[in-house]
Amino acid sequence: MSEYMDRFLSLKCSGDVLNAVGSMHKPEKEITESMGIIKHLKSITLKEKMKYSVIDLCAGNALTSILAIHMLPIKNAIAIDKKKRSGHYGKVKRFKYFEQDINKCWFDMSMVDSYEIQKFIAIAVHPCKTADDIIRIFNENPIIEHLIMMPCCNGDFKDLKNSSFLKEKGLSKYDLWTLHLVNNIKYADVSIYTDLKVLSPKNNIIVAHKK
Ligand SMILES: C[S@@+](CC[C@H](N)C(=O)[O-])C[C@H]1O[C@@H](n2cnc3c(N)ncnc32)[C@H](O)[C@@H]1O
């Protein structure tokens, strides 16, 4: 069993989180992915307690944001996904789920009307083909100060300089896709981590902090 799974099961909140999230396709894999993101969220939010809200883009069942609201000193969490989900989201305090397209909803501030204007940390766990959109949303919105994203499906990385050289050196297409995403992040300090405790081969984590 992954160390992350052990850690999740030892949390007091794990039962509440699982009840709120509803059905999961591959629970162990999903939990390790969320725990990989939580590790980086923790290091930001423990430094500045109750300063941030979390916005979970392409949230799926919202496991990561629901875990975050239970575990970390954050103000609120918002999850956005275009697909209807079966979670019991009404039970979770300081949390809202929006069934929306991330490309259409972000500027509709009415969706956050119950929240004062505040600073956000955007998270995205395996957001499929929207990873480029998420980088754009991060770049364009000053109220998002940090981004933590674990990309999945490889997209187009033709704009990546020296990609054939990097490929010859042994970098996988997934690594090149990750580098393409990182190169498009503006005005931020960016790091990439490969988290081997995540039970998925798509285990690169991009962490960006605006300057
Ligand atoms: C692979 S799933 C990952 C879900 C979740 N983050 C997780 O790790 O379990 C990708 C999600 O992105 C959502 N999605 C794709 N395009 C979207 C868009 N434009 N706006 C909102 N959600 C989107 C899909 O509905 C799907 O739930």
The ligand as a MOL file (V3000), in Angstrom:
LIG
                    3D

  0  0  0     0  0            999 V3000
M  V30 BEGIN CTAB
M  V30 COUNTS 27 29 0 0 0
M  V30 BEGIN ATOM
M  V30 1 C -9.3730 12.9320 -15.3700 0
M  V30 2 S -10.6690 13.8140 -14.6400 0 CHG=1
M  V30 3 C -9.8930 14.3160 -13.1440 0
M  V30 4 C -10.8600 14.6880 -12.0950 0
M  V30 5 C -10.2720 14.9730 -10.7170 0
M  V30 6 N -9.4680 16.1700 -10.6980 0
M  V30 7 C -9.5050 13.7850 -10.2020 0
M  V30 8 O -8.3020 13.8680 -10.0940 0
M  V30 9 O -10.1300 12.7670 -9.9180 0 CHG=-1
M  V30 10 C -10.7610 15.2970 -15.5930 0
M  V30 11 C -11.9760 16.1520 -15.2760 0
M  V30 12 O -11.9090 17.3530 -16.0220 0
M  V30 13 C -13.2420 17.7490 -16.3000 0
M  V30 14 N -13.1880 18.7440 -17.3770 0
M  V30 15 C -12.6530 18.6040 -18.6120 0
M  V30 16 N -12.7660 19.7440 -19.2980 0
M  V30 17 C -13.3770 20.6570 -18.4750 0
M  V30 18 C -13.7420 22.0210 -18.6040 0
M  V30 19 N -13.5260 22.6930 -19.7280 0
M  V30 20 N -14.3430 22.6230 -17.5620 0
M  V30 21 C -14.5970 21.9500 -16.4210 0
M  V30 22 N -14.2500 20.6490 -16.2320 0
M  V30 23 C -13.6420 20.0110 -17.2460 0
M  V30 24 C -13.9340 16.4530 -16.6530 0
M  V30 25 O -15.3320 16.5540 -16.5400 0
M  V30 26 C -13.3080 15.5060 -15.6320 0
M  V30 27 O -14.0860 15.4270 -14.4640 0
M  V30 END ATOM
M  V30 BEGIN BOND
M  V30 1 1 1 2
M  V30 2 1 2 3
M  V30 3 1 2 10
M  V30 4 1 3 4
M  V30 5 1 4 5
M  V30 6 1 5 6
M  V30 7 1 5 7
M  V30 8 2 7 8
M  V30 9 1 7 9
M  V30 10 1 10 11
M  V30 11 1 11 12
M  V30 12 1 11 26
M  V30 13 1 12 13
M  V30 14 1 13 14
M  V30 15 1 13 24
M  V30 16 1 14 15
M  V30 17 1 14 23
M  V30 18 2 15 16
M  V30 19 1 16 17
M  V30 20 1 17 18
M  V30 21 2 17 23
M  V30 22 1 18 19
M  V30 23 2 18 20
M  V30 24 1 20 21
M  V30 25 2 21 22
M  V30 26 1 22 23
M  V30 27 1 24 25
M  V30 28 1 24 26
M  V30 29 1 26 27
M  V30 END BOND
M  V30 END CTAB
M  END
